Amino acid sequence: MTGDHLRVLAEAVRALLAVEAHGPGLWTRLEELGFTSLTVPERQGGSGGTLADAAVVVREAGAAAATGGVALPLAEALFIAGPLLAASGAALPPGTVTAYVGELVAEPAPGGRWTVTGPLTRVPWLRSADHLVALADTPDGPATAVLRAPERPSPGENLAGEERDSAVLDGAEAAVTPLPPGPWRQELELHGATARALQLAGAARAVLTLTTGHVAERVQFGRPLARFQAVQHRLARLAADVVTVEVMADAAVAALRHGDRDRELVVACAKAEASALARSVAAAGHQMHGAIGFTTEHRLGACTRRLWAWREEHGNELHWQRRCADLARRSGDVWELVTGGPPSAPF
């Protein structure tokens, strides 16, 4: 897809979220436009987009959520449920879809049915979802399980107040479709981390937008804050951190989309850097807003709470830094791991 195509898509999603971000029918509207099923092929009921398209939606939704708007499992639907459905050939279920990758077991039951058993732990937006798409182990290997979301899960929240609910499945009826052999749990871990990196990029951009506007409008000692050199330097550092998060998230998407052999390293670096920079982005935003930004009424607080929450989900920076170190240890050749080939000249 061209850059122009992705810019047009971003503008369309941004405009829709600006108008309907707080409306109860937002998922339905996004579903009608095909934004919730971009990673599912058309023959399975999806809109047949690419992971790059899905990344645009997740990033824009992250920015909207960070300022107190959209609260939907778009990241889970596009980066976990969609790839699971696409790989297995299962049909896209109707309504709001969330996803889970955990220790679930699917077993055949009389009449050609399947049942799923196991714990659901801190599933995003479980109580608000109509269907759950999950990775499950069967006697014949990994499979995609599609089932109705539990009606009364144990409610939970992350630091930003977003739904993270739990439940126990005990023989829940499901539609189960086998997956091709492969390390699905590891692959979906990479997809989940990439989705959170994209959301962090969206939230970080929202912090920069709010902060730039604030220092341009706020007057101290007879001139706008943006006229002070110290503020200009802090704003420049904030902008550099935001762009770093965005570039790293884009690199992770590209690695997953093209099946790069070093995609685990790229995703590990992207999530580690996004989670680490979430702290400095939040700190810079609050510093330049002063006490105003800490009030519950201010949109900056919604941004930074999501930065703090999302940096921990799907592995924080320490988790992924250790993964990078483990990859280097297993490789035995750090240069080849990073560059994909031998050095062109001796050191």
Protein Blocks (a to p, Z undefined) as FASTA:
>chain_A
ZZklmmmmmmmmmmmmmmmmmpcklmmmmmmnopmmmmpcfknopaoiafklmmmmmmmm
mmmmmnopacdfklmmmmmmmmmmmmnopacdehjdddddddddddddehhiacdeddde
hiehklmpmbdcdddddfkbccdddddddfbdcddddfkopacdddddehiacdddddde
djfklmmmmmmmmmmmmmmmmmmmmmmmmmmmmmmmpcgehiafklpmklmmmmmmmmmm
mmmmmmmmmmmmmmmmnopaklmmmmmmmmmmmmmmmmmmmmmmmmmnommlmpmkbmkl
mmmmmmmmmmmggpifklmmmmmmmmmmmnopaklmmnopacfbdZZ
